[in-house]
Amino acid sequence: MKIVAGATTLILAVALFTQPAFAEGDADAGRELGYTCLGCHGIEGYRNAYPSYRVPKLGGQKAGYLELALRGYRDGTRKHPTMQAQATSLSDQEIADVSAYLASLGAETVAAGGTQGAEFDKALACTACHGPNGISINAAWPTLAGQHEDYIYNSIRQYKEGKRTDPVMGAQAQLIADEDIALLAKYFASLEGLETTRPE
């Protein structure tokens, strides 16, 4: 247990000092571009074809994390054919604007979830970055509270299998026992937080 705690502390320390710079996003400018995102992310229960999982909720997600994800799809470090096609023509500023717009949808719901605390012992390592209530403490890390259970499950599996790359999550996912992935996904999905994005 001491080895895991030490590794977690080291990874967290490295992550804190290597945060990327973000462009200042304009939610109003991002509204027009971001509206197309709602064609999938704005439909409750809309599913990715294969593997089958619900597309992630973006309402209230951290703008910094959305920006990193979109840059990853544009630059090819994150793989998903539809998302890569959507992001490939976006400039850094357009990505920042879209991210600011999407983060503004449902942000009040996420802020209201701040009274919850991690009561599930297997989630304690996750809360170092994703917050004790599943609401991220850093703009670059995603909020997990309220995210679709099957999306969280699929994401952890992708990190564990090396299909999705990130130095922090790749290392952390290796420490999660296979039988605990479903439990973690269920726990964070049960917390109040993210919601399906909807246009105003």
Residue frames as a rotation matrix with the C-alpha (Angstrom) as fourth column:
MET 1
0.564 0.826 0.000 0.00
0.826 -0.564 0.000 0.00
0.000 0.000 -1.000 0.00
LYS 2
0.391 -0.506 -0.769 2.91
0.178 -0.778 0.603 2.38
-0.903 -0.372 -0.214 0.77
ILE 3
-0.662 -0.650 0.373 4.36
0.452 0.051 0.891 1.73
-0.598 0.758 0.260 -2.71
VAL 4
-0.119 0.722 0.682 1.02
0.963 -0.083 0.255 2.59
0.241 0.687 -0.685 -4.37
ALA 5
0.771 0.412 -0.486 0.64
0.562 -0.799 0.214 5.75
-0.300 -0.438 -0.848 -2.25
GLY 6
-0.010 -0.874 -0.486 4.20
0.175 -0.480 0.860 6.80
-0.985 -0.076 0.158 -3.06
ALA 7
-0.697 -0.199 0.689 3.73
0.677 0.136 0.724 6.22
-0.238 0.970 0.040 -6.78
THR 8
0.311 0.898 0.310 0.47
0.931 -0.354 0.093 8.17
0.193 0.260 -0.946 -6.70
THR 9
0.651 -0.122 -0.749 2.14
0.339 -0.837 0.430 11.10
-0.679 -0.534 -0.504 -4.93
LEU 10
-0.436 -0.898 -0.066 5.04
0.254 -0.193 0.948 11.14
-0.863 0.396 0.312 -7.41
ILE 11
-0.500 0.324 0.803 2.73
0.863 0.112 0.492 11.01
0.069 0.940 -0.335 -10.43
LEU 12
0.606 0.786 -0.124 0.55
0.796 -0.599 0.093 13.76
-0.002 -0.155 -0.988 -8.98
ALA 13
0.331 -0.571 -0.751 3.58
0.229 -0.724 0.651 15.97
-0.916 -0.387 -0.109 -8.30
VAL 14
-0.725 -0.590 0.355 4.86
0.443 -0.005 0.897 15.53
-0.527 0.807 0.265 -11.86
ALA 15
-0.161 0.768 0.620 1.39
0.959 -0.027 0.283 16.28
0.234 0.640 -0.732 -13.25
LEU 16
0.641 0.445 -0.625 1.05
0.647 -0.751 0.129 19.47
-0.412 -0.487 -0.770 -11.19
PHE 17
0.098 -0.711 -0.696 4.27
-0.048 -0.702 0.711 20.91
-0.994 -0.036 -0.103 -12.60
THR 18
-0.877 -0.417 0.238 3.71
0.188 0.158 0.970 19.92
-0.442 0.895 -0.060 -16.21
GLN 19
0.111 0.993 0.044 0.30
0.564 -0.026 -0.826 21.43
-0.819 0.116 -0.562 -16.87
PRO 20
-0.426 -0.242 0.872 -0.20
0.899 -0.220 0.379 22.78
0.100 0.945 0.312 -20.41
ALA 21
-0.841 0.164 -0.516 -1.05
-0.048 -0.972 -0.230 26.38
-0.539 -0.169 0.825 -21.14
PHE 22
-0.171 0.866 0.470 -4.62
0.909 0.322 -0.263 27.02
-0.379 0.382 -0.843 -22.21
ALA 23
-0.811 0.046 0.583 -5.91
0.307 -0.816 0.491 29.70
0.498 0.577 0.647 -24.55
GLU 24
-0.780 0.601 -0.176 -8.55
-0.137 -0.438 -0.889 32.00
-0.611 -0.669 0.424 -23.10
GLY 25
-0.748 0.538 0.389 -11.82
0.656 0.510 0.557 30.64
0.101 0.672 -0.734 -24.46
ASP 26
-0.814 0.567 -0.123 -14.80
-0.554 -0.823 -0.125 32.78
-0.172 -0.033 0.984 -25.42
ALA 27
-0.634 0.613 0.471 -18.05
0.326 0.765 -0.556 30.89
-0.701 -0.199 -0.685 -24.77
ASP 28
0.330 0.786 -0.523 -20.06
-0.219 -0.475 -0.852 33.23
-0.918 0.395 0.015 -26.99
ALA 29
-0.059 -0.443 -0.895 -17.67
-0.982 -0.133 0.131 32.71
-0.177 0.887 -0.427 -29.90
GLY 30
-0.918 -0.387 0.085 -17.73
-0.378 0.920 0.107 28.95
-0.119 0.066 -0.991 -29.27
ARG 31
-0.216 0.927 0.307 -21.55
-0.362 0.216 -0.907 28.71
-0.907 -0.307 0.289 -29.30
GLU 32
0.480 0.445 -0.756 -21.84
-0.841 -0.011 -0.541 28.44
-0.249 0.896 0.369 -33.09
LEU 33
-0.269 -0.666 -0.696 -19.04
-0.759 0.591 -0.272 25.89
0.593 0.455 -0.665 -33.51
GLY 34
-0.919 -0.160 0.361 -20.00
-0.380 0.608 -0.697 23.99
-0.108 -0.777 -0.620 -30.36
TYR 35
-0.024 0.998 0.060 -23.60
-0.877 0.008 -0.481 23.65
-0.480 -0.064 0.875 -31.40
THR 36
0.218 0.072 -0.973 -22.68
-0.762 0.636 -0.124 20.82
0.610 0.768 0.193 -33.76
CYS 37
-0.824 -0.566 -0.043 -21.28
-0.390 0.620 -0.681 18.87
0.412 -0.544 -0.731 -30.77
LEU 38
-0.507 0.701 0.502 -24.81
-0.658 0.061 -0.751 18.66
-0.557 -0.710 0.430 -29.40
GLY 39
0.125 0.513 -0.849 -25.80
-0.922 0.377 0.092 16.47
0.367 0.771 0.520 -32.35
CYS 40
-0.042 -0.176 -0.983 -24.32
0.113 0.977 -0.180 13.58
0.993 -0.119 -0.021 -30.33
HIS 41
-0.813 -0.431 -0.392 -23.51
0.414 0.047 -0.909 14.91
0.410 -0.901 0.140 -26.86
GLY 42
-0.795 0.563 0.229 -26.86
-0.607 -0.725 -0.326 16.68
-0.018 -0.398 0.917 -26.53
ILE 43
0.104 0.831 -0.546 -28.97
-0.648 0.473 0.597 13.54
0.754 0.292 0.588 -26.98
GLU 44
0.041 -0.040 0.998 -29.68
-0.955 0.292 0.051 11.67
-0.293 -0.956 -0.026 -23.75
GLY 45
0.390 0.090 0.916 -28.48
-0.214 0.977 -0.005 8.08
-0.896 -0.194 0.400 -24.03
TYR 46
0.819 -0.134 -0.558 -26.86
-0.564 -0.014 -0.826 8.50
0.103 0.991 -0.087 -27.48
ARG 47
0.679 -0.499 0.539 -24.38
0.005 0.737 0.676 5.66
-0.734 -0.457 0.502 -28.01
ASN 48
-0.192 -0.822 -0.536 -21.05
-0.905 -0.062 0.421 5.11
-0.379 0.566 -0.732 -29.68
ALA 49
0.550 0.497 -0.672 -21.44
-0.771 0.611 -0.180 2.27
0.321 0.617 0.719 -32.19
TYR 50
0.883 -0.291 -0.369 -18.42
0.341 0.937 0.076 0.08
0.324 -0.193 0.926 -31.39
PRO 51
-0.790 0.301 -0.534 -17.51
0.540 0.754 -0.374 -0.49
0.290 -0.584 -0.758 -28.74
SER 52
0.043 0.927 0.372 -20.99
0.378 -0.360 0.853 0.36
0.925 0.104 -0.366 -27.52
TYR 53
-0.415 -0.059 -0.908 -21.09
0.891 -0.228 -0.392 2.95
-0.184 -0.972 0.147 -24.74
ARG 54
0.705 0.709 -0.010 -22.95
0.700 -0.698 -0.151 6.20
-0.114 0.099 -0.989 -24.21
VAL 55
0.030 -0.677 0.735 -21.15
0.532 -0.612 -0.585 9.28
0.846 0.409 0.342 -25.51
PRO 56
-0.564 -0.346 -0.750 -19.82
0.820 -0.128 -0.558 11.31
0.097 -0.930 0.356 -22.58
LYS 57
0.703 0.692 -0.165 -21.75
0.711 -0.678 0.185 14.03
0.016 -0.248 -0.969 -20.85
LEU 58
-0.312 -0.842 0.440 -20.03
0.790 -0.487 -0.372 17.37
0.527 0.232 0.817 -21.42
GLY 59
0.433 0.575 0.694 -22.32
0.107 -0.798 0.593 19.77
0.895 -0.183 -0.407 -19.54
GLY 60
0.926 -0.100 0.364 -20.20
-0.374 -0.362 0.854 21.26
0.047 -0.927 -0.373 -16.76
GLN 61
0.652 -0.759 0.003 -16.99
0.759 0.652 -0.002 19.48
0.000 0.004 1.000 -17.75
LYS 62
0.270 -0.652 -0.709 -13.76
0.270 -0.655 0.706 21.45
-0.924 -0.382 -0.001 -17.20
ALA 63
0.930 0.082 -0.357 -12.94
-0.279 -0.473 -0.836 23.68
-0.238 0.877 -0.417 -20.19
GLY 64
0.074 -0.992 -0.102 -9.22
-0.952 -0.101 0.290 22.90
-0.298 0.075 -0.951 -19.85
TYR 65
-0.389 -0.159 0.907 -9.85
-0.113 0.986 0.125 19.17
-0.914 -0.054 -0.402 -20.05
LEU 66
0.639 0.681 0.357 -12.16
0.318 0.189 -0.929 19.58
-0.700 0.707 -0.096 -23.06
GLU 67
0.719 -0.450 -0.530 -9.46
-0.673 -0.643 -0.366 21.65
-0.176 0.620 -0.765 -24.74
LEU 68
-0.342 -0.883 0.321 -6.84
-0.763 0.461 0.454 18.95
-0.549 -0.089 -0.831 -24.13
ALA 69
-0.099 0.390 0.916 -9.19
0.226 0.905 -0.361 16.25
-0.969 0.171 -0.177 -25.43
LEU 70
0.877 0.477 -0.051 -10.04
0.085 -0.258 -0.962 18.18
-0.472 0.840 -0.267 -28.61
ARG 71
0.349 -0.840 -0.415 -6.37
-0.919 -0.393 0.021 18.94
-0.180 0.374 -0.910 -29.26
GLY 72
-0.425 -0.498 0.756 -5.64
-0.426 0.847 0.318 15.25
-0.799 -0.187 -0.572 -28.79
TYR 73
0.350 0.627 0.696 -8.27
0.424 0.557 -0.714 14.27
-0.835 0.545 -0.070 -31.36
ARG 74
0.921 -0.011 -0.389 -7.02
-0.307 -0.634 -0.709 16.92
-0.239 0.773 -0.588 -33.78
ASP 75
0.165 -0.975 -0.150 -3.38
-0.984 -0.174 0.049 15.92
-0.074 0.140 -0.987 -33.35
GLY 76
0.314 0.063 -0.947 -4.06
-0.516 0.849 -0.115 12.17
0.797 0.525 0.299 -33.43
THR 77
-0.775 -0.619 0.129 -2.99
-0.431 0.368 -0.824 11.32
0.462 -0.694 -0.552 -29.87
ARG 78
-0.468 0.723 0.508 -6.60
-0.340 0.383 -0.859 10.41
-0.815 -0.575 0.066 -29.05
LYS 79
-0.992 0.019 -0.124 -8.33
-0.102 0.445 0.890 8.01
0.072 0.896 -0.439 -31.39
HIS 80
-0.225 0.954 0.196 -11.98
0.419 0.277 -0.865 8.18
-0.880 -0.112 -0.462 -32.40
PRO 81
-0.586 -0.136 0.799 -12.91
0.808 -0.028 0.588 8.56
-0.058 0.990 0.127 -36.09
THR 82
0.403 0.826 0.394 -15.86
0.809 -0.523 0.270 10.91
0.429 0.210 -0.879 -35.56
MET 83
0.802 -0.109 -0.587 -14.09
0.361 -0.695 0.622 13.09
-0.476 -0.711 -0.518 -33.03
GLN 84
-0.306 -0.952 0.019 -10.92
0.534 -0.155 0.831 13.26
-0.788 0.264 0.556 -35.11
ALA 85
-0.350 0.257 0.901 -12.99
0.894 -0.197 0.403 14.36
0.281 0.946 -0.160 -38.12
GLN 86
0.719 0.695 0.006 -14.71
0.646 -0.670 0.366 17.05
0.258 -0.259 -0.931 -36.04
ALA 87
0.718 -0.445 -0.536 -11.51
0.261 -0.542 0.799 18.40
-0.646 -0.713 -0.273 -34.49
THR 88
0.107 -0.827 0.551 -9.12
0.917 0.297 0.267 18.22
-0.385 0.477 0.790 -37.43
SER 89
-0.012 -0.080 0.997 -9.96
0.757 -0.652 -0.043 21.66
0.653 0.754 0.069 -38.87
LEU 90
0.892 0.444 -0.080 -10.14
0.374 -0.627 0.683 23.56
0.253 -0.639 -0.726 -35.57
SER 91
0.020 -0.866 0.500 -7.50
-0.066 -0.500 -0.863 26.12
0.998 -0.016 -0.067 -34.57
ASP 92
-0.691 -0.333 -0.642 -6.25
0.601 0.229 -0.766 26.37
0.402 -0.915 0.042 -30.99
GLN 93
-0.932 0.355 0.077 -8.48
-0.352 -0.826 -0.440 29.40
-0.093 -0.437 0.895 -30.43
GLU 94
-0.155 0.915 -0.372 -11.55
-0.740 0.142 0.657 27.67
0.654 0.377 0.656 -31.86
ILE 95
-0.172 0.028 -0.985 -10.89
0.392 0.919 -0.042 24.68
0.904 -0.393 -0.169 -29.62
ALA 96
-0.924 -0.203 -0.323 -10.63
0.376 -0.335 -0.864 27.00
0.067 -0.920 0.386 -26.60
ASP 97
-0.709 0.704 0.047 -13.88
-0.698 -0.709 0.095 28.74
0.100 0.035 0.994 -27.58
VAL 98
0.011 0.706 -0.708 -15.81
-0.390 0.655 0.647 25.49
0.921 0.269 0.283 -28.10
SER 99
-0.430 -0.266 -0.863 -14.47
0.586 0.646 -0.490 24.15
0.687 -0.716 -0.122 -24.81
ALA 100
-0.997 0.073 -0.018 -15.53
-0.038 -0.701 -0.712 27.29
-0.065 -0.709 0.702 -22.94
TYR 101
-0.374 0.917 -0.142 -19.02
-0.834 -0.266 0.483 27.06
0.405 0.299 0.864 -24.46
LEU 102
0.065 0.408 -0.911 -19.52
-0.042 0.913 0.406 23.37
0.997 0.012 0.076 -23.62
ALA 103
-0.687 -0.392 -0.612 -18.17
0.571 0.229 -0.788 23.85
0.450 -0.891 0.067 -20.09
SER 104
-0.907 0.351 0.232 -20.69
-0.414 -0.841 -0.348 26.65
0.073 -0.411 0.908 -19.52
LEU 105
-0.015 0.937 -0.350 -23.62
-0.651 0.256 0.714 24.29
0.759 0.238 0.606 -20.14
GLY 106
0.667 0.375 -0.644 -24.60
0.174 0.762 0.623 22.61
0.724 -0.528 0.443 -16.87
ALA 107
-0.383 -0.918 0.107 -21.82
0.110 -0.160 -0.981 24.26
0.917 -0.364 0.162 -14.84
GLU 108
-0.183 0.380 0.907 -24.24
-0.876 -0.482 0.026 25.16
0.446 -0.790 0.421 -12.03
THR 109
0.834 0.510 -0.212 -25.18
-0.392 0.816 0.424 21.50
0.390 -0.271 0.880 -11.54
VAL 110
0.283 -0.820 -0.498 -21.53
0.471 0.571 -0.672 20.50
0.836 -0.044 0.548 -11.17
ALA 111
-0.546 -0.481 0.686 -20.86
-0.289 -0.660 -0.693 23.28
0.786 -0.577 0.222 -8.67
ALA 112
0.247 0.761 0.600 -23.84
-0.893 -0.062 0.446 22.08
0.377 -0.646 0.664 -6.62
GLY 113
0.758 0.045 -0.651 -22.30
0.010 0.997 0.080 18.61
0.652 -0.067 0.755 -6.30
GLY 114
-0.085 -0.960 0.267 -19.48
-0.297 -0.232 -0.926 19.91
0.951 -0.158 -0.266 -4.12
THR 115
0.156 0.179 0.971 -20.94
-0.979 -0.105 0.177 18.72
0.133 -0.978 0.159 -0.81
GLN 116
0.959 0.217 -0.182 -20.45
-0.210 0.976 0.059 15.02
0.191 -0.018 0.981 -1.57
GLY 117
0.124 -0.953 0.277 -17.39
-0.955 -0.038 0.295 13.13
-0.271 -0.301 -0.914 -0.40
ALA 118
-0.156 -0.264 -0.952 -15.67
-0.619 0.777 -0.114 9.92
0.770 0.571 -0.284 -1.41
GLU 119
0.259 0.319 0.911 -17.19
-0.922 0.362 0.136 7.14
-0.286 -0.876 0.388 0.68
PHE 120
0.997 0.056 -0.048 -15.87
-0.071 0.909 -0.411 4.33
0.021 0.414 0.910 -1.50
ASP 121
0.537 -0.842 0.046 -12.38
-0.147 -0.039 0.988 3.29
-0.831 -0.538 -0.145 -0.42
LYS 122
0.089 -0.518 0.851 -11.34
0.821 0.521 0.231 2.07
-0.563 0.678 0.472 -3.87
ALA 123
0.647 0.235 0.725 -11.93
0.666 -0.638 -0.388 5.60
0.371 0.734 -0.569 -5.22
LEU 124
0.771 -0.296 -0.564 -9.50
0.299 -0.613 0.731 7.32
-0.562 -0.732 -0.384 -2.85
ALA 125
-0.320 -0.935 0.152 -6.53
0.588 -0.070 0.805 7.26
-0.742 0.347 0.573 -5.27
CYS 126
-0.193 0.335 0.922 -8.77
0.939 -0.211 0.273 8.66
0.286 0.919 -0.273 -8.03
THR 127
0.762 0.637 -0.114 -9.90
0.638 -0.708 0.303 11.57
0.112 -0.304 -0.946 -5.85
ALA 128
-0.003 -0.842 -0.539 -6.35
0.653 -0.410 0.637 12.94
-0.757 -0.350 0.552 -5.62
CYS 129
-0.943 -0.326 0.066 -6.90
0.246 -0.551 0.797 14.39
-0.223 0.768 0.600 -9.10
HIS 130
-0.596 0.768 0.235 -10.61
0.367 0.000 0.930 14.01
0.715 0.640 -0.282 -9.78
GLY 131
-0.480 0.354 0.802 -11.71
-0.654 -0.754 -0.059 15.50
0.584 -0.553 0.594 -6.44
PRO 132
-0.962 0.071 0.265 -13.23
-0.168 0.610 -0.774 13.92
-0.216 -0.789 -0.575 -3.32
ASN 133
-0.068 0.995 0.069 -16.67
-0.204 0.054 -0.977 14.37
-0.977 -0.081 0.200 -4.83
GLY 134
0.024 0.005 1.000 -15.63
0.811 0.585 -0.022 13.38
-0.585 0.811 0.010 -8.35
ILE 135
0.950 0.256 0.177 -15.40
0.311 -0.800 -0.513 17.03
0.010 0.542 -0.840 -9.37
SER 136
0.305 -0.935 0.182 -11.93
0.825 0.164 -0.540 17.82
0.475 0.315 0.822 -10.68
ILE 137
0.623 -0.192 -0.759 -9.65
0.507 -0.639 0.578 20.13
-0.596 -0.745 -0.300 -8.70
ASN 138
-0.434 -0.822 -0.369 -7.62
0.043 -0.428 0.903 21.08
-0.900 0.376 0.221 -11.80
ALA 139
0.238 0.585 -0.775 -8.71
-0.696 -0.454 -0.556 22.46
-0.678 0.672 0.299 -15.16
ALA 140
-0.346 -0.486 -0.802 -6.74
-0.925 0.322 0.203 19.80
0.160 0.812 -0.561 -17.04
TRP 141
-0.998 -0.028 0.050 -8.36
-0.040 0.964 -0.263 16.82
-0.040 -0.265 -0.963 -15.30
PRO 142
-0.499 0.865 -0.051 -11.88
-0.156 -0.033 0.987 15.65
0.852 0.501 0.152 -16.07
THR 143
-0.416 0.563 0.714 -14.76
-0.878 -0.044 -0.477 15.71
-0.237 -0.825 0.512 -13.65
LEU 144
-0.927 0.059 -0.370 -16.13
-0.063 0.949 0.308 12.18
0.370 0.309 -0.876 -13.22
ALA 145
-0.742 0.670 -0.002 -19.17
0.082 0.088 -0.993 12.86
-0.665 -0.737 -0.120 -11.04
GLY 146
0.167 0.959 -0.227 -22.34
-0.304 -0.169 -0.938 12.03
-0.938 0.226 0.264 -12.95
GLN 147
-0.421 -0.353 -0.836 -20.55
-0.898 0.031 0.439 10.77
-0.128 0.935 -0.330 -16.06
HIS 148
0.598 0.659 -0.456 -22.09
-0.733 0.680 0.021 7.74
0.324 0.322 0.889 -17.77
GLU 149
0.503 -0.349 0.791 -21.03
-0.506 0.623 0.597 4.55
-0.701 -0.700 0.137 -16.05
ASP 150
0.730 -0.200 0.653 -20.25
0.516 0.789 -0.335 2.70
-0.448 0.581 0.679 -19.27
TYR 151
0.806 -0.482 0.342 -18.18
-0.021 -0.601 -0.799 5.64
0.591 0.637 -0.495 -20.58
ILE 152
0.442 -0.655 0.613 -16.04
-0.896 -0.284 0.342 5.70
-0.051 -0.700 -0.712 -17.42
TYR 153
0.562 -0.184 0.807 -15.64
-0.108 0.950 0.292 1.92
-0.820 -0.251 0.514 -17.58
ASN 154
0.845 -0.203 0.494 -14.58
0.534 0.312 -0.786 2.02
0.005 0.928 0.372 -21.24
SER 155
0.729 -0.585 0.356 -12.14
-0.413 -0.790 -0.453 4.89
0.546 0.184 -0.817 -20.61
ILE 156
0.396 -0.593 0.701 -10.36
-0.792 0.166 0.588 3.12
-0.465 -0.788 -0.404 -17.75
ARG 157
0.630 -0.133 0.765 -10.11
0.291 0.954 -0.074 -0.05
-0.720 0.270 0.640 -19.84
GLN 158
0.889 -0.292 0.353 -8.62
0.289 -0.241 -0.927 1.95
0.355 0.926 -0.130 -22.74
TYR 159
0.521 -0.731 0.440 -5.98
-0.806 -0.591 -0.026 3.48
0.279 -0.342 -0.897 -20.44
LYS 160
0.387 -0.342 0.856 -5.20
-0.538 0.670 0.511 0.10
-0.749 -0.658 0.076 -18.93
GLU 161
0.596 -0.080 0.799 -4.84
0.514 0.803 -0.303 -1.54
-0.617 0.591 0.520 -22.35
GLY 162
-0.422 -0.860 -0.288 -2.79
0.358 -0.450 0.818 1.33
-0.833 0.242 0.498 -23.80
LYS 163
-0.144 0.459 0.877 -5.46
0.988 0.016 0.153 2.29
0.056 0.888 -0.456 -26.35
ARG 164
0.817 0.281 0.503 -5.68
0.236 -0.960 0.153 5.76
0.525 -0.006 -0.851 -24.85
THR 165
-0.056 -0.962 -0.268 -2.43
0.828 0.106 -0.551 7.46
0.559 -0.253 0.790 -23.83
ASP 166
0.628 0.053 0.776 -1.77
-0.342 -0.877 0.337 9.74
0.699 -0.477 -0.533 -20.90
PRO 167
-0.356 -0.897 -0.263 1.28
-0.168 0.338 -0.926 9.38
0.919 -0.286 -0.271 -18.64
VAL 168
-0.675 0.154 0.722 -0.69
-0.738 -0.150 -0.658 9.82
0.007 -0.977 0.214 -15.41
MET 169
0.324 0.920 0.221 -3.79
-0.899 0.372 -0.232 7.79
-0.295 -0.123 0.947 -16.28
GLY 170
0.408 -0.243 -0.880 -1.80
-0.497 0.749 -0.437 5.12
0.766 0.616 0.185 -18.07
ALA 171
-0.673 -0.730 -0.117 0.22
-0.240 0.365 -0.900 4.46
0.700 -0.578 -0.421 -14.92
GLN 172
-0.588 0.505 0.632 -2.76
-0.772 -0.118 -0.624 4.75
-0.241 -0.855 0.459 -12.57
ALA 173
0.411 0.822 -0.393 -4.93
-0.900 0.434 -0.036 2.40
0.141 0.369 0.919 -14.63
GLN 174
-0.099 -0.536 -0.838 -2.30
-0.317 0.816 -0.484 -0.32
0.943 0.218 -0.251 -14.29
LEU 175
-0.928 -0.285 0.241 -2.85
-0.286 0.130 -0.949 -0.21
0.239 -0.950 -0.202 -10.51
ILE 176
-0.171 0.951 0.259 -6.61
-0.950 -0.089 -0.299 -0.82
-0.261 -0.298 0.918 -10.79
ALA 177
-0.777 -0.033 0.629 -7.64
-0.032 0.999 0.012 -4.45
-0.629 -0.011 -0.778 -10.52
ASP 178
-0.907 0.419 -0.038 -9.88
-0.002 0.085 0.996 -5.59
0.421 0.904 -0.076 -13.38
GLU 179
-0.295 0.852 -0.434 -12.72
0.858 0.435 0.272 -6.40
0.420 -0.292 -0.859 -10.98
ASP 180
-0.260 0.157 -0.953 -12.59
0.696 -0.654 -0.298 -2.86
-0.670 -0.740 0.061 -9.54
ILE 181
-0.984 -0.139 0.114 -13.02
0.178 -0.669 0.722 -1.00
-0.025 0.730 0.683 -12.84
ALA 182
-0.326 0.938 0.113 -16.77
0.446 0.047 0.894 -1.60
0.833 0.342 -0.434 -12.92
LEU 183
0.193 0.377 -0.906 -17.07
0.981 -0.067 0.181 -0.64
0.007 -0.924 -0.383 -9.24
LEU 184
-0.611 -0.494 -0.618 -15.25
0.494 -0.849 0.190 2.67
-0.619 -0.189 0.763 -9.80
ALA 185
-0.905 0.311 0.290 -17.36
0.147 -0.412 0.899 3.46
0.399 0.856 0.327 -12.87
LYS 186
-0.003 0.962 -0.274 -20.57
0.704 0.197 0.683 2.78
0.711 -0.191 -0.677 -10.93
TYR 187
-0.020 -0.071 -0.997 -19.42
0.937 -0.348 0.006 4.87
-0.347 -0.935 0.073 -7.97
PHE 188
-0.819 -0.378 -0.431 -18.48
0.256 -0.914 0.316 8.02
-0.513 0.149 0.845 -9.90
ALA 189
-0.755 0.608 0.246 -21.55
0.210 -0.131 0.969 7.77
0.621 0.783 -0.029 -12.14
SER 190
0.024 0.820 -0.572 -23.72
0.899 0.233 0.371 7.79
0.437 -0.523 -0.732 -9.02
LEU 191
-0.445 -0.261 -0.857 -22.45
0.709 -0.688 -0.158 11.19
-0.548 -0.678 0.491 -7.86
GLU 192
0.705 0.704 -0.083 -24.21
0.547 -0.615 -0.568 14.42
-0.451 0.355 -0.819 -8.75
GLY 193
-0.233 -0.851 -0.471 -22.35
0.181 -0.513 0.839 16.36
-0.956 0.110 0.274 -11.39
LEU 194
-0.924 -0.255 -0.285 -22.10
-0.208 -0.290 0.934 16.32
-0.321 0.922 0.214 -15.18
GLU 195
0.088 0.973 0.212 -25.17
0.032 0.210 -0.977 16.39
-0.996 0.092 -0.013 -17.35
THR 196
-0.106 -0.019 0.994 -26.04
0.953 0.284 0.107 15.91
-0.285 0.959 -0.012 -20.99
THR 197
-0.841 -0.269 -0.469 -25.41
0.162 -0.953 0.256 19.18
-0.516 0.139 0.845 -22.80
ARG 198
0.108 0.887 0.450 -28.40
0.961 0.022 -0.274 21.00
-0.253 0.462 -0.850 -24.16
PRO 199
-0.603 -0.288 0.744 -28.60
0.549 -0.826 0.126 24.27
0.578 0.485 0.656 -26.10
GLU 200
-0.878 0.287 -0.383 -29.96
0.153 -0.589 -0.794 27.24
-0.453 -0.756 0.473 -24.18
